[in-house]
Structure formats: C-alpha cells, structure tokens
Amino acid sequence: MLEKTTRVNFLLDFYQALLTPKQRSYMELYYLEDYSLGEISDTFDVSRQAVYDNIKRTEKMLESYEERLQLYEKFLNRQALIRALEGKVTDEALLTDINALKELD
C-alpha cells in the first residue's frame, strides 16, 4: 500500500495541473493529508461512494497520463543515473554539478 501511495503522490506532482479542482482536492486530502473517505465525504457533503468513485477514476486518469507521457518513469531513470554517476565521480566540480542536477528534480 505504501508503494502505491508513493507512486500516486508522484503522479499527482507531475500531472495535477491536468486534474479538475475537485479531483485535485479529493486526491490531496486522501493521499497527502491521509483523510478517510468518510472525512472527505463530510467535507464536501457528498456520499462516501461518490468520493471513492472519483478517487478511483482519477487514479486511472493519472496512470493513463503516465502511460502516455512517462514523466515519472523518466524521473526514476534520471535519479538512478545520477546515483550511478555519484558513485563513479571523484572530481569535486563534477559532484557539485551532479548535486545541482538532483536539485532540479
């Protein structure tokens, strides 16, 4: 479950601009703020089922965006390459540049 939550949080970071304000609110409350379905339904005065359906539909949308754009996959690959470079480089100037690269993500 933690792995799924981490993945969804990253997908939200990358694709939140493509979501509606309501979708963004539900996902942020559920995944970032750890609200329960009941708490979200009380906040928005809708049924728990409506919240659940919206969250599941939004998860599918995020996965669909990732399937097409692969921003998260590229991020993971970049991070792996940066870690590999860090292990090979001894030049301080290059290590400074590598750290600057890490800060960009």
C-alpha positions in Angstrom: 0.0 0.0 0.0 2.9 2.4 0.8 4.4 1.8 -2.6 1.0 2.7 -4.3 0.6 5.8 -2.2 4.2 6.9 -3.1 3.5 6.3 -6.8 0.2 8.2 -6.7 1.8 11.1 -4.8 4.5 11.4 -7.5 1.9 11.1 -10.3 -0.1 13.9 -8.6 3.1 16.0 -8.5 3.6 15.5 -12.2 0.0 15.6 -13.5 -2.0 17.7 -11.0 -2.4 20.5 -13.5 -4.4 18.2 -15.7 -7.0 17.5 -13.0 -10.1 19.4 -12.1 -10.1 21.3 -8.8 -12.4 18.7 -7.2 -10.3 15.8 -8.4 -7.2 17.6 -7.1 -8.8 18.3 -3.7 -10.0 14.7 -3.2 -6.7 13.2 -4.2 -4.7 15.6 -2.0 -6.9 15.0 1.0 -6.9 11.2 0.5 -3.2 10.7 -0.4 -1.4 13.7 1.1 -3.4 14.5 4.1 -4.5 10.9 4.9 -8.2 11.7 5.2 -10.6 8.8 5.2 -13.4 8.5 2.6 -15.9 9.5 5.3 -14.0 12.6 6.3 -13.7 13.7 2.6 -17.4 13.0 2.1 -18.3 15.1 5.2 -16.1 17.9 4.0 -17.7 18.1 0.5 -21.2 16.9 1.6 -21.3 14.0 -0.8 -21.6 10.3 -0.3 -18.6 8.1 0.5 -19.3 6.2 -2.7 -19.0 9.4 -4.7 -15.6 10.1 -3.2 -14.4 6.6 -3.7 -15.6 6.6 -7.4 -13.9 10.0 -8.0 -10.6 8.8 -6.5 -10.6 5.6 -8.4 -11.4 7.3 -11.7 -8.7 9.9 -11.0 -6.1 7.2 -10.3 -6.9 5.7 -13.6 -6.5 9.1 -15.3 -3.2 9.6 -13.7 -2.0 6.2 -14.8 -3.2 6.9 -18.3 -1.3 10.2 -18.4 1.8 8.4 -17.1 1.4 5.7 -19.8 1.4 8.3 -22.5 3.9 10.9 -21.1 6.1 8.7 -18.8 7.3 11.7 -16.7 7.5 9.5 -13.5 9.4 6.8 -15.3 11.9 9.3 -16.8 12.3 10.8 -13.3 13.1 7.4 -11.8 15.6 6.7 -14.6 17.2 10.1 -14.1 17.6 9.5 -10.4 19.2 6.1 -11.0 21.7 7.6 -13.5 22.5 10.4 -11.1 23.2 7.9 -8.2 25.4 5.8 -10.6 27.4 8.9 -11.6 27.8 9.9 -8.0 29.5 6.6 -7.3 31.9 6.9 -10.2 32.9 10.6 -10.0 35.7 11.8 -7.7 36.1 15.3 -9.2 34.6 17.8 -6.7 33.4 20.2 -9.5 31.5 17.3 -11.2 30.0 16.3 -7.9 28.8 19.8 -7.4 27.1 19.7 -10.9 25.6 16.3 -10.1 24.1 17.7 -6.9 22.7 20.7 -8.9 21.0 18.2 -11.2 19.4 16.4 -8.2 18.0 19.7 -7.0 16.3 20.3 -10.4 14.0 17.3 -9.8 
